[in-house]
Amino acid sequence: MVVAGGGDHGGGAGNCCMKCWQHNRNHYYHQHHYNHNSNSSGNSNTASGGGGGGGRVVAAGFVFCLVCFVINGLIAVLYGWLILTPPVSLNERKGLPWLGCQEDNEGSWAIGVFFGQSPFSLKPIETTEIWRNESAAWPVANPVITCASASDSGFPSNFVADPFLYVQGDVFYLFYETKNSFTMQGDIGVAKSIDKGATWQQLGIALDEEWHLSYPYVFNYLGQIYMMPESSQKGELRLYRVTNFPLEWELDQVIMKKPLIDSFIIDHNGEYWLSGSEHSSFGATNGQLEIWYSSSPLGPWKPHKKNPIYNTYRSFGARNGGRPFRYNGNLYRIGQDCGETYGRRVRIFKVEVLSRVDYKEVEVPFPFEESSKGRNAWNGARYHHLDVQQLKSGEWVGVMDGDRVPSGDSVHRFLLGCASVAAVSGLILFLGVLLGAVNCIIPLNWCADYSGKRSDTLIAWERANVFSSKLRRVFSRLNRVPSFLRSWIKPNTFAGRSVLTLIFALGVALSCTGVTFIYGGSGAEEPYSWKGQFSQFTLLTMTYDARLWNLKMFVNHYSRCASVKEILVVWNKGIPPKVSDLNSAVPVRIRVEDLNSLNNRFKVDPLIKTRAVLELDDDIMMPCDDIERGFMLWRQHPDRIVGFYPRYVDGSRLEYSGEKYARKNKGYNMILTGAAFMDSQVAFERYWSEQARPGREVVDKYFNCEDVLMNFLYANASLTKTVEYVRPAWAIDTSKLSSAAISRDTNVHYKIRSECLRKFSDMYGSMSGRRWEFDSRKDRWDV
């Protein structure tokens, strides 16, 4: 409770602290107790006067704190509305919007597919350039199965994890854990792919029990397919047999009455071995491993002589992390490293001895390249399960789960948000003390020399309790703080006003920080799926030596965007930087040009590995989320230019104008290619065609208008819509901070472009009749 006020009346702000200071510790209890009856009238008056003043004091202090808190809260709400509110998503699931993909404290696990010539050279599916089909404009990228793809199929899921492959010929069946969004327990889902993992058909829920299920270890024995999922919540290890593959299973037997987790069965040296960890406590589980053996996978099972094989640190990798595999005649076990967080990474162990009386293994390097994109990568925080198998072709395929946030992230963010709110409360109290609105930090009746009424029982208890007496004396000292602070910091001075301003600004910053932690999500700028799939694009920028500082900032920021595969720097003039000079999370390629020409931006480049290219000036900074929205819209319309800066060209006027003119005419027919997606094959070949040669000469003449030319070429090639607009949440033009820009003189720049419009209209036809309205799409990204 905070006691505050602003008057000199009895018990008010001016005297409340003095009453706490003027006490006699040696005679307090004695005098108060024995003079209680004789002074009851006086004390009653004092209490009455003090109580009335104290009530007003408390009310005044409470109102001050409440008003300050409301002001900070309103600022934080405005911040959250402007900054944290996500745009409407086109891939929002139909039906009830709250079904599936709810924020879960266990994480946001997803599943990816990997290929390699060995289990130790696995690369993500996007590196193999597998396409959805021959007519697709983009290659498939991980993750291939998410909570959204499961939920869209009618099985609401918060996350998918623990994938196991079952290969039949050229068909992949994937069994995995899916956390039911209603029951909040794990079920076993199954999906099917007939194109090497490029697309997956969700078949349904293969196994659903009244308890949690995960880790669906599927194997074949004597022509019969079995599944041994984790059932530790049931306290058993259960074996199921398929009756109608892949969706119908029945219980075959209970292998053992132990709460084992992440268990597998493998045939080795003529015997069958069962390995798992007993689910006792969290720490012990992740660092514990036991083994049993039998002559048949159906049992009976006998414990290994050295059980438990491990009972050590959770970072050791004792807990199983997938199906063991054989490579070059050796057996390898996959373990989980749970040191930094649950499921931080997988570790590979080579089994050197496996017998009834001994077990030895050594860790071997697993050269898996972790993403440097942090939370923007689907597996940027952890990956804890791998199933790798060799196909008939000799190629190896692996399925791995991953998560962009560590375990318990939502709770951690909530606690940080609450801590921020508590800090704001402390700053408001401090502000009240400096302004004189708060004069007593501790209520008067908690002080050592309070003269108001108290019960005889309380007084007797205080006399017998030394700690209470000491505590009340501490409270008395605390109430000296306001006067002490005001003697050092005087609000009516410049220094005092500066301190008050700093406190207010810090309170606002902490309020916004608290809102971000509580309501801002994980902080990841995730990619948007289209038809349940993800992809990647090449980011292309053109620059020269005078703008190197722009380039470094550009690469550092955009390389962390989730869907960026590679950054291509077209270097037009000067000595190019070394790639090592750039802090990038993706490969960077610098293409040095012989001639300083704006036409170089659209040069045909066979080394570009994606159809989608984002042409982006190096002086434009915008959020990765805007980039991802634009990429998703381009995948819907790969035949169009999709960008962030709209323009309108009046066919009769032919004068170049900015975005305000387009807004005034309520429509646009051009998109500046300084920030736009396009099909690199179609756009670049069109730009360097013989038809476009006169236009390229104009571009070289004026050293301008290459983006205008590209729009005319697109319009000339189609009678339908050729451009799409995406409004960015925010964008910063860093060219305003330097003189290295061709458009720094707006009047001259617009005059040159108007001349280009007239020339291009004569060459390729007019833009008359082409105008597309803002806010015409359902996604409302074009408002």
C-alpha positions, 0 to 999 in steps of 0.5 A: 500500500502507498500512502500519499497526499499533498496537504498539512492537515492532521495525519496528512502528507506533511506530517505522516513521515514525521510521526514515524520518525518521532518515536521512543523505541525503549518505552513504546510498548509500555507507554502505549499499553498502560496509557491506552485506557486513560488516553483513549479519548485523545487517541480516538480524536487523533485517530479520527483526525489522522484517519480522515486525513490519511484516507484523503492521503491514500486516495490522492496517492492512489489516484496519482498512481492509477492515472500514471499507470493508465497513461503508460497503459494507453501508450503501450496499447497504442504501441501494440496496435501500431507495431504488434498487430499482425496483418491479415493472413491469406493462409488463415485456416477456414472455419473457426480461427482459433482451431489449431496452431495455438501458442504452446509452451512445449513449442511450435515443432514442425517437420522437414525432409533432407537428402544426401549421399550418406547419413552424414551429408544430409541437406534440406529439400530446398537444396535439391531443387525439388519442384511441386510439379513441372509447371510450378514457379517455385521449389519446395522448402522445409518445413513440409509438415506443420501444425497448419497443414495438419489443422487444414486437413481437419485435425487441429494440431498445436505442433507436429514432431517425432517423425518416423518414415515407412517407405513402400517402393516410391511412396513415403509414409510419415508417422508423427506425433501431433498435439491435439488442440482440444485434448492437449495430448499427443496423437499419432498422425500419418501423411503420404508422399508420392513425389519424394517428400515435395508434397504430403497428403494428410491421411488422418490420425492413425492412433488415438488413446486416452493418454498421451502418445508420441515417438511412433516407432514403426517397423516390419517383422516377418511381413507384419507392420508394428508400431511402438509409440511412447505411452509413458503416461499409461505407465506401459510400453505397448506394441500395436499391430496394423490391421489396415495400413496405415490408419487402423491398428490394434494392441498386440501386447504390453511389452513391459509395465514401465513408463519408458519414453523414446524407445526402439527395437533393433536387430543386431548380431542375431538378437533383438535389443530394446532401448529407452529411458524411464520416465521418472523425473525430467532431469533424470529422464533426459540423461538416463538410458536402459537396454533389454534383449530378446530373441524376438521383438515380441519378447520376452525381454531381459534387462541388460547387465549394466542397466542403467547404461546411462544416468548422467547429465541431460546434455550427454545425449543419453535419451534416444532421438530417433531410429538407429541406422547402419552405415558402412557396416557400423551401427549408430544410435541417435541421442538428444542433447537437452542441455541448453533446453529440451531437445536442443540438438541430436548427437550421433553415437557409434556403437562399438560393443553391444552384448548381453554383458557390455555396451560401449559407444563413442560420439561421432561428428554430425555435420548438420549445418544449423541456421543462423537466422535464429527464430526466423528459421523453422528449426533455428532454436532446436532439433531433437529427432532424426529418422534416416534411411537408405532408398533403393537408389542408394540415396539417403533420406531423412526426416527431422523435426525442428522448433524456432523457440526453446522449451517454455518460451511462452512462459518465459516471455510472460514472466518477463512481461510481468517483470516489466509491468512491476518495474513500471509500477516501481517507476510510478512510485518513484515519480510520485515521491519526487513530485510530492504526491507520494510521501509515505511508502509504508502505511502509518499503522505499520510504523514503530510510533503509530499513535492510532487505535490498535487492538490489545491482542495485537499490542500484546503480540507485538510485545512478545515478538521481537521480529515485529518490533524490528520490522516496524522500525525498518518500516519507519526508516523506509518512510524517510526515503521520500524526503531524502530523495526530494532533498537530492532531486528537486523537480523545479530545477533543470536537473530535476526536470531531466530526471523526471523526463527520463523516468517517464520515458523509461516507464513508457519503454518498459510498458511497451517492452511488457506488452511485447513480451506478453502479446508480441508473440515469439518475435519470429517473422515466420514465412507464409505457406501457400497451399500448405507449402513453403519456398525460397527466393533470391534477393538481388541488389545493385550497388557500388563502392560509395554505398558500402555501408548501406550494403553491410546493413542491408545484408545483415538485416535481410539475410535473416529473413526466413525465405531468403536463399541467397543474396546476389550483389550486382556490383556496378562500380569500384572495388567490390568488398570481400564476402567475408566483410558482410555479416550474412546468414545465407550465401552471398555472391558478388557479381562484378559488372564491366559497365556501370549500367542500370540494365545490369539489374535484370541481366540473365544469370544462370547461377540464380537457383530460384525462379523468384527474385526480389529486386530490392534497392540497398537503401530500403529497409523494411520488416522481414514480415513484409517481405514474406507477405510479398513473397506469398502473394507472388507465389499466387501470381508468379506471372506478375510484378509484386511489390511495395511502391505503387505508381499510376501513369495517366495515359493521356497525361504522361507525367511521372508522379509519386504514390500520392498521385496514385492514391488520389486516383484510387488506383495504380498500374505500375510497381517500382522494381526497386522493391518487387518480386518477379519471375527471374526467367520470364522477366530477365529474358523479356528485358534482354529481348531484341524488342526491349533493346531500344528501351535499354538504350533509353535507360543507359542514356538517362541512367534512370527508368529501368523499372519503368521499362520493366513495367511497360514490357510486362504490360505489353505482354499481357492484356490482364493484370500485371502488377500487385501491390503490398503495403509495407508496415513501415519502410525506411529510405536510408538514401536520405542519409547520404548523397549517393542516390540518383533520385536525391533531386526529386524535380529532376528525377521526375522530369527524366522519368516523365520523358521516359514515359513518353518514349516508352509509350511510343515504343510499347503502347500506352498505359491507358485503360490500366488501373487497379484499385487499392483495397481490392483483394481479400487479404487487405494488404493493398489498402 
